[in-house]
């Protein structure tokens, strides 16, 4: 059922529509009206992430339209629930760009029609970090404002190096997700003098007893251990390592494992003290807008609109061409308003986003550098944040 949001007046509030499912993608019309689709979760497990992102997007678009919109018109937007709808619904509405999806799994299964060479649009995900999207056949239409897991592996390599250890052992979940992380981590380690990788051991979700896996990991007495996987199986390996040694070495985990609060709480104090993790910074640099990855969603919107302004068109192929260009190389600007004023003067811009630097690669549309958070854990399994740091590829 369709309905329009209202605000202070038609000149200050972007048009918003909730759309039903249809099946035919209309022929694209570049009509000078920039229309942005929002494909983020309003229902299901992702809703706590999606709703704050959607609210931040709508606030941002209202501000953009108060400043005059883009191409002489208000920027319109259409919302489809990632939790219950499809990305085709947005394509049926003739949007020029899409912010979303949030979920990596949804991205991998739903992106194909959105990035089709003939009928695709610009897609910017604020949250899908899987490295399986690094080389996705996206016809240069996919961009991400959250760092790829491959960049996260570079951040974990930096943390491993900073322990001062000479050797590192890698335990990884032996599925496409875990193998990809392990390969990316080893690639990141190959450019560093230390620590040297002395063991890389996979384990399966259906292995009930991980004692032998832990023993193989620790056989060469590594100076640091890196555990890569999901919360359920990665945390099982942490427990096995804990049971295998009295004085565990430093152990570093990827961001998914931090969700295993109960298991981490059950570890011995010695193990928990040695445990740390690395994750993409998910909040805004200055704290606003609130909500995990809400700043990254706003950065997607701002980059899309700035690219449309630079290309003077709502044609997705023109927007695509200018997305990396407005993210680096020009005059530094920290807000949409400042950047749009520079573009009006005929100047190139370097949009420094609410989430931090958003320098997009011309090769694959991903961030070339990102801000990460390191963290430890207290006795209750809660995260204890440490200083954020920046990593570049």
Order of alpha helices (4+ residues) and beta strands (2+ residues): beta-beta-alpha-beta-alpha-beta-alpha-beta-beta-alpha-beta-alpha-beta-alpha-beta-alpha-beta-alpha-alpha-beta-alpha-alpha-beta-alpha-beta-beta-beta-beta-beta
